[in-house]
Amino acid sequence: MFQFAQRRKYYYLLSACVIIPGIIAMIYSTITTGTPVKLSIDFTGGTLMEISLVNDVSEQHVRDTLEAYGLSDYVVQRLDPIQSEEVEATHSEAGSRWQIRMEEVEYLDDLKAFMQQPDQLGEFWSPRSVEEDPNREAALATSSVSPTVGKEVTRAAFLATLAVAVIILFFIAWAFRQVPHAIRYGACAIAAMFHDIFVTMGVMSILGLLFGWEVDALFLTAILTVVGYSVQDTIVVFDRIRENIPKHRSDSYEMVVNRSVLETIHRSLATQLNAVFVMIAILLFGGETIRQFIAILLIGLMSGTYSSIFNAVPLLVSWELGEIPFVNREGKHRHEEVPAVS
Amino acid sequence: MRGYRLWLVVILAVAAVCAWMSLPNNPGIHWDWNDDGKYDGEFEMDRDIKVVQGLDLQGGSRVLLEAAPGTKYDDETMSQAVQNVERRVNGLGVTEAVVQQQEGGRIIVELPGVRRQSVAFEAIKSTGLLEFVDFSGVTAGQYTEGDCILTTEQVRLAQERGTAPESLDQYTCPSEDLNNPEPTPAILNNGQPFTTVMTGAGLEDAAPMVQGQVTASWTVQFVLKDKDAPGVQAFIDYVASHANQPLAIVLDGRLVSYPTIQPDLASAAAAGTMDSGIITGAFDRQEAEILAAQLKYGALPIPLDIIAFDTIGPTLGKISVERSVRAGIIGVITVLLFMLIYYRIPGIAAALALLLFALINFALFKFLPVTLSLPAITGFLISIGTAVDGNILIFERMKEELRDGRTMDRAIEAGFNRAWTSIRDSNTSTIIICLILYFFGSAFGASAVRGFAVTLGMGLVINLFTAVIVTRTFLHTIVLIAGDQLRQRHKLLGA
């Protein structure tokens, strides 16, 4: 039989290889920018610009123009064109009107001039009413705006995660009450969950430093998804250990765990494969506004599957063998009581 | 096998109802048995069945609010106003609205769906200054609902904001009549403003409540803050000493009602046991809901005007959303194909069960309705993943049992029974997580978190039904039809 649990040190090492750089990136990012991940305008606020164009352009065109100017963090929304006799009188073509939220731009006039180039968006169009009432232009043209995701929302997600950790710990301890040391299963599942949160945040932080990936409102959804998936996946693997313990009383704990993982590995792979199918389809064929979200989700879910098999389960073995510092105070002498693995 | 036949009937009935609800042009349910044009009787129902999409996927309306001309405000008052507006919008159950402070005393509000005459705008716009006003000496019928009443609090606020007119008789209320924009002059009490006993700031909580069984009338129930909050002690003292006298309720300067203080309420106040009360008035349900939301989250620190209204496109972009939906469908089809190829005959049962799963979910999204935003759809996709996982667990187990030499029928039974504990416990844990997320999402007004929790949690509950009962029934039906062939060729079972 494949000695799965014996190689646990390598699995921990692999996790550490992802998490430690992630933590370093988060610390570095916190020192240089004040936040562990790069925040988008959803969290920081920025500039809101409203423009009317003589041409009717596509949304993609507006995005391309902003990209071409060097912006990466923006939200473009189409507004309904102003309906008035004046519009119909001044130009026959249907114009278009846009609301753009974007990061602070140092030289707004420069950006406006860039946008108005004929090969970009073309001329801006301003209704007569603006000339008559400069107040309206000031209201609608450009202004700085507050974040759309309030601090309360971030706090809600943070507190919810902590509440999940505590409550799920006890739920698992209760669900596994017929096996010895049920609380360990809860603790290991929660450890795997935090592993996945750290992997996701760490990767995001690294991508932020390297490629300027920014955390937007959807990132919260990604993290919460990872939390739910991680716990669910771990329980499925643990369930098999729970079933196998009374069936194989003469075997060592390590062997029971080995057997359980090998028995569920087909299911783990098939399920993971299905999740990957959907994600890859959206990555390849989906719209670009959610690509980053899906990419992060994919990393989080893969981490969720990895941590169930390669962290949560080996951690149970390590705990049983007294290898976890601080937790196993009685030390390594218990190691000898466990029957040798054949 | 009889049990499965019954289940098959139930499943087909559920499928038929859900398929009907999922029709793109579903007419909705409008049961009005006595044809009185109202849907208030027993078993009467008025409900549209349609897809409600979020701001991120479909767009909606954008309202630009601005501090009323002449009002003084600073940054702190503005952010207070933004917070109140945001809470009111959330309090009305509008999902994933965007409320954003803009420089120059403006607030941008984006709401999903296009509704020009939306209730939400009314709720956002009006200041929501509620006052309990000393009306001692006023006789019944002296004033009518909607009268513009000047109070000491209004005078104080006007002076603070710098909008006070030169003399008391120049105070007005904005017109409520669309055809006549002329403001209504305020009514004075013998040349003086009426005395404000307490404002809405003295209220801890408020909720709409229905009273009466036959002719339902709506009221707003409130809970008072602690006695040291501004005005609360004065309010209690006033109620205690004014039994059988009227107390006026004034909202944004307009008289709502002036009920008489009942003697037992007065004695409760005197004994110090009064901590709540009821605001009566000629409310309908919506008005009661709006008033409750305004009271709960406090009056706006400054009056706001609507200066622009627009329809706005989705934040994620129309084309991008269309592409992503198509891509998601491709992904799900790939999953179905995988299940068919990898698990063969059971795969057919699983694919059918998954289709039913999606159908039930979609029908409920339309019926409840659940606002479909990207976080909500993500929750749904994850629940599909869980549904697939449930089937995989069962089939892998079945294959194991076959490999151990069990007969097909026993392997199928064992597959379902043994997989059940892991499906039950893993789904339950995620349902618990969804409940926690729902609670925190609601408490903090994070409706994106709430939307995610609703679709995921709903999907998991449905999954406990479809993954086990539906797949099992379908598989048994297949065995019933083609059992002999399957028994001879285990390859068809994917083993």
Contacts between the chains, C-beta under 8 A, distances in Angstrom:
chain1	res1	chain2	res2	distance
A	45	B	100	7.8
A	48	B	100	7.6
A	48	B	102	6.4
A	48	B	108	7.2
A	58	B	319	7.5
A	59	B	313	7.3
A	59	B	317	5.2
A	59	B	318	6.4
A	59	B	319	6.1
A	59	B	320	7.9
A	60	B	317	8.0
A	60	B	319	6.4
A	63	B	317	7.6
A	75	B	315	5.2
A	76	B	317	6.6
A	77	B	59	6.8
A	77	B	312	5.0
A	77	B	313	4.4
A	77	B	314	6.9
A	77	B	315	5.9
A	78	B	59	7.6
A	78	B	312	7.3
A	78	B	313	3.5
A	78	B	318	7.4
A	79	B	62	7.2
A	79	B	310	4.9
A	79	B	311	7.0
A	79	B	312	5.6
A	79	B	313	7.2
A	80	B	310	5.9
A	80	B	311	4.2
A	80	B	312	7.8
A	99	B	62	7.2
A	99	B	312	6.4
A	138	B	104	6.8
A	139	B	64	6.8
A	139	B	66	7.2
A	139	B	104	7.0
A	139	B	106	6.5
A	139	B	307	6.6
A	139	B	308	7.3
A	140	B	64	7.9
A	140	B	308	7.1
A	143	B	102	5.1
A	143	B	103	4.7
A	143	B	104	6.1
A	143	B	106	7.4
A	144	B	102	7.5
A	144	B	103	5.0
A	145	B	100	5.0
A	145	B	101	6.6
A	145	B	102	5.0
A	145	B	103	7.5
A	145	B	108	7.0
A	146	B	79	7.5
A	146	B	82	6.9
A	146	B	100	5.5
A	146	B	101	3.8
A	146	B	102	7.6
A	147	B	100	7.7
A	148	B	98	5.0
A	148	B	99	7.7
A	148	B	100	5.4
A	150	B	83	7.9
A	150	B	86	7.1
A	150	B	445	7.7
A	152	B	444	4.6
A	152	B	445	6.3
A	152	B	446	7.0
A	153	B	444	6.2
A	153	B	445	7.4
A	153	B	446	4.0
A	153	B	448	7.4
A	153	B	449	7.2
A	155	B	444	6.5
A	156	B	440	4.5
A	156	B	441	6.3
A	156	B	443	7.0
A	156	B	444	3.4
A	156	B	446	4.4
A	156	B	449	6.1
A	157	B	440	7.5
A	157	B	446	7.0
A	157	B	449	6.2
A	159	B	440	6.0
A	160	B	436	5.6
A	160	B	437	5.3
A	160	B	439	7.8
A	160	B	440	3.9
A	160	B	441	7.6
A	160	B	449	7.1
A	163	B	436	5.0
A	163	B	440	7.1
A	164	B	432	7.9
A	164	B	433	5.2
A	164	B	436	5.3
A	164	B	437	7.8
A	167	B	432	6.1
A	167	B	436	6.4
A	168	B	429	5.8
A	168	B	432	6.6
A	168	B	433	6.9
A	171	B	428	7.4
A	171	B	429	5.9
A	171	B	432	5.9
A	172	B	429	7.1
A	175	B	425	4.9
A	175	B	428	7.7
A	175	B	429	7.9
A	217	B	448	6.4
A	218	B	374	6.4
A	218	B	375	7.1
A	220	B	446	8.0
A	220	B	448	6.9
A	220	B	449	6.9
A	221	B	374	7.3
A	221	B	375	4.1
A	221	B	378	5.6
A	221	B	448	6.4
A	221	B	449	7.7
A	221	B	452	5.6
A	224	B	437	6.1
A	224	B	449	6.6
A	224	B	452	6.1
A	225	B	378	6.0
A	225	B	379	7.7
A	225	B	382	5.8
A	225	B	452	7.5
A	227	B	433	6.6
A	228	B	382	6.8
A	228	B	430	4.9
A	228	B	433	4.9
A	228	B	434	7.3
A	228	B	456	6.6
A	229	B	382	6.4
A	229	B	385	7.8
A	231	B	426	7.9
A	231	B	429	5.2
A	231	B	430	6.8
A	231	B	433	6.7
A	232	B	386	6.8
A	232	B	426	4.5
A	232	B	427	7.3
A	232	B	429	6.1
A	232	B	430	4.8
A	233	B	426	7.5
A	235	B	422	7.0
A	235	B	425	5.2
A	235	B	426	4.1
A	235	B	429	5.6
A	236	B	389	7.5
A	236	B	393	6.8
A	236	B	422	4.9
A	236	B	426	5.0
A	239	B	421	5.9
A	239	B	422	3.6
A	239	B	425	6.2
A	239	B	426	7.3
A	240	B	422	7.3
A	242	B	421	7.8
A	243	B	418	7.3
A	243	B	421	7.4
A	263	B	400	7.0
A	264	B	396	7.8
A	266	B	396	5.1
A	267	B	389	7.6
A	267	B	392	5.3
A	267	B	393	5.6
A	267	B	396	4.6
A	270	B	338	7.9
A	270	B	342	6.9
A	270	B	392	4.8
A	270	B	396	7.3
A	271	B	385	7.2
A	271	B	388	6.9
A	271	B	389	4.5
A	271	B	392	5.5
A	273	B	338	7.0
A	274	B	335	4.8
A	274	B	338	6.3
A	274	B	385	6.4
A	274	B	388	5.1
A	274	B	389	7.7
A	274	B	392	7.7
A	275	B	385	5.3
A	277	B	331	5.5
A	277	B	334	4.4
A	277	B	335	5.4
A	277	B	338	6.7
A	278	B	328	6.8
A	278	B	331	3.4
A	278	B	332	6.5
A	278	B	334	7.5
A	278	B	335	6.5
A	278	B	381	6.4
A	278	B	384	7.9
A	278	B	385	7.3
A	279	B	331	7.3
A	280	B	331	7.4
A	281	B	327	4.9
A	281	B	328	7.0
A	281	B	330	4.6
A	281	B	331	3.4
A	281	B	334	6.3
A	282	B	324	5.9
A	282	B	327	4.4
A	282	B	328	5.8
A	282	B	331	6.2
A	284	B	327	7.0
A	285	B	323	6.4
A	285	B	326	6.5
A	285	B	327	3.8
A	285	B	330	6.1
A	286	B	320	7.6
A	286	B	323	5.5
A	286	B	324	3.9
A	286	B	326	8.0
A	286	B	327	3.9
A	286	B	328	7.3
A	287	B	316	6.9
A	287	B	317	6.4
A	287	B	319	6.5
A	287	B	320	2.5
A	287	B	321	6.1
A	287	B	322	7.3
A	287	B	323	4.2
A	287	B	324	4.5
A	287	B	327	8.0
A	288	B	320	6.1
A	289	B	316	4.4
A	289	B	317	5.1
A	289	B	320	4.2
A	289	B	321	7.8
A	289	B	324	8.0
A	290	B	316	6.3
A	290	B	320	6.9
A	290	B	324	5.5
A	290	B	374	6.4
A	293	B	374	7.5
A	297	B	378	7.4
